[in-house]
Amino acid sequence: MAALVALHPDWQPIVARTGLPPLRLREGGFPGLAAIIVSQQLSVASARAVWNRFAAVFVPLTPERVLAATDDDMRLSGLSRPKQRTLLALASALVERRFAFEALEHASPEEVHAQMTAISGIGPWTADVYLLFCLGHRDGFAAGDLAIQEAARHAFGLSARPKPAELQAMAEAWRPWRGVAARLLWADYALLKRREGINA
C-alpha cells in the first residue's frame, strides 16, 4: 500500500478509509478454479449452496471424476449447462496436459490470462479472480468486476462507471501493485455500500 501511495498520492485517502484490506486467499488448482466457476454470477449464499451440492456429488474432486460424470451427477450438482461445459473443458485440458496449474505459478498476469482463457468458457474475470485469490499475484487486476468499477468511479471522482478497457488503462499506472489496488477498491466498495446502501 505504501508503494502504491508513493506511485500515486490519490491512493492515500482510500488507504486511510479502508485500512489493511483482507487478502482472502483460497485454495488453488482444480478445486480452487472449480469454486470460482461455480460461484460466477451468484450471490454469496447461492454460490455456497451450489458449491456444497457440487462438492458432495464429485468425490474426490478431480478432473477425472468430472469427466466420468453421468447426466444424473450433473443434474444433482445443481450446475447450469454453461458451467458444466466449462468444467468439462477444464478437466479435459488438464487430463490431456494442454493446461497445467504449475505453469501459472511464476507467470505474468498476461501469460496466466492467455493460458486460462484458451479453455472454453473461462473468461478474463475468472482468470483475474484466480490470479488474485488463488495465486495471490501482486499485479493481478479484475477490470471487469462491477464492484471495482463502481469503487473506482467514486474514489477518483469519475462521471460514470469506467468500462473494463478504460479501467484496465487506468490501472497500467499502478503496476506492479495492481493486486493491491484491486483489494483496496473492493474494500472501499464495501464501505461505500454500507454508507450509501448500494445493492451489490
Summary of the structure (lengths in Angstrom):
residues: 200
radius of gyration: 18.0
end to end distance: 25.2
largest distance: 55.4
contacts: 584
relative contact order: 0.14
helix: 66%
strand: 0%
